[in-house]
Amino acid sequence: MINHFFKLYSMENKKNALLNHSIVYGLVTGGLLVLLSLIINLLNLGPKNPIVYLSYLILIGGIIWGSKEYRDKIMGGFISYGNSLLVGFLIGLFASLISALFMFIYVKFIDPAIVEKWLELAETSMLDKNPNMSQDQIDAAMSMTQKFMSPGWMFISGFIGQSFISFILSLIVSIFIKKEDQMFGNTNQ
């Protein structure tokens, strides 16, 4: 009976540790994503600049770093694929929330004029790719684009999109992070 209590207590502590660990590493990763967004916006690099791809490197780096630290420091060097996937996804989820929330605040309150710049870039890009578009087609496409450039839609799409990417990255990263404890048939759940 005492062993059962300690096993339940240990599982509860690991669940709390997983959530706390994921929040901390998600905040750090999200903070780095916010810093990159600030640099991109302050330098007027625009959303089509190749430097934007650094956000993927930051996200995957945060997931790898946080998952490996969780495995080595909290789980005693062993972690199942499922737990690795969970911690990686939660790190990405919290990072996505921080990043999307920053973008909402930035577009809504700090620099609302940036949306107009992005719309101009979108129209220029559209005309470069399809020079034979009529004015009605351009107007219809820009009207639809403008609807999705509202701060609310940007928050929702940014959060959902980056969370999905975090899940995919965590699926891949977990293949390399997992390390099963084969001693006594323990799968380190």
N, C-alpha and C positions, 0 to 999 in steps of 0.2 A: 504494500500500500504506500509506503514512504517513497519507494522507487518510482511508483506511478505519479505521485505528487511532484517529485523533482523533475520527472520527464515532462509533465505538463508545464511546470514553471519554466523549465529551460526552453521549451517550444515557444511560450509566450514572450520570453525575453528576446529570442531570436527574431520573432515577428516585429517586436518594437524596434530592435536593432536594425532590421531590414528597412523599415519605414524611415527611421531617423537617419540612417546612413544614406538612403536614397534622396531624402530631402536635402541633406548637406551637399552631396555631390551634384544634385540637380541644380541647387542654387549657385554653386561655383560655375558649373557648365553654362547655366542660363546667364550668369553675370558676364562670362566671356562672350557669349552670343550678343548680349546687349552692347558690350564694348565694341565689338566688330560692327554692329549696326550703327552705332554712333559715328564711328570712323567713316563708314561708307556714306552716311547721310551728311556729315560735316564736310567731307571732301567732294560732295556732289558726284559720286561715282555711279549712282543709279543702280537699279536692280538687275541690269543686264551685264554689269561688269564682272569679269572672271573672279575678282576678289571675293565675290559673294559665295563662291564654292568653299571658301575657308570655313564657312559655318558648318559644312558637313564634316570637315576635319575636326573642328572643335567638338561637335556632337559625338562623333565616333570616339574621339580621344577621351571625352568625359565618361562615356559608357565603358570603355575598356578600363580606364583608370579606376573608376568607382567599383566596377564588378570585380576586378582583380584585388582591390583593397578589401572588399567585403569577404571574398573567398579566403584571403590570407590572414586577415586580422580578426575577423569575427567568426568565420566558420572553421578556423583551424587548418586552413590549407586545402580544404575539400569543399566542393559545391556541386550539386546536381545541375544538369542542363536546365531543368525547369526553374530552379532558384536563380541561376545565373541570368536566364531570360527575364525573370521577374524583376530582379534588381536593376538590370540594364534598362528595361522598359520604364521602370519607375523613375530612374535618373533622367531619362529622356523626356518623360512626361512632365516632371517638375521644371526641367530646363525649357521645355516648350511653353509651359504656362508663363514663366518669367519673361521669355523672349516675346511672346504674343502680347502680354500685358504691357511691356515696354513700348512695343510698336503702336498699340492702341493709344497710350498716353502721348507718345511722340506725335502721332498724326492728328490726334484730337486736340491737344492743348499746346504742344511746343512748336510744331512747324506744320500747321494745316496746309500751307501753300505747297508743300512737297507733293501732295496728291496731284496738283495741276502740272507740276514738272513731269511726274510719272505718266500722266495722261498724254502729255505732249510727246514723250518718248514712245509711248505705245502707238500713237497715231503715226509718228514718223516711221516706226518699225513696220507697221501695217502697210503703209504706202510703199516702203522699200521692197517688201515681200510680194505685194500685189499691186503693181503700178496701174493696172487696168480697172481698179475698183471705181464704181460710180460714187458720186457724193452721197447719194441715199444709202448705199452700202456702208460707206465710211461712217456716216452719222448713226446708223443703226448699231454698228459694231462699237462705236465710241460710247453710245448711250448705255449699252450693256456693260461695257468695261467700267464706266463711271459708277454704275450701281454696285459693282463688286469692289470698288475702291473706298467705300465708306469705312470708317474706323471699326465699326462693329463687325462687318463682314471680314475685314482684314484680321481682326482678332480671332474670329471663329475659324476661318480658313487656315490662318497661320498655326493655330493651336492644333487643329485636327491634322493638317498636313505634316507638321513636324513630329507629332505624336506617332503618326503612321510610319514615318521614316525611322523614328526611334525604335519602333517595334521591329521593323525589317533589319535594322542594324544590330539590334539585340539578338535576333535569331541567328545572325551570322557570328557575332562576337562570342556568343555562348558556346558555340562549337569549340572554340579555342580556350575559353576560360574554364569550362567544366573540368572538374577533377574529382572523380568518384573515389570514395573511401571503400576499398574492397575488404578491409579487415572486418571479420565477423559478419559479413553480409550487410553492413551499414551503408545505406545510400545517402546518408546525411541530409535528410529531409528537413 
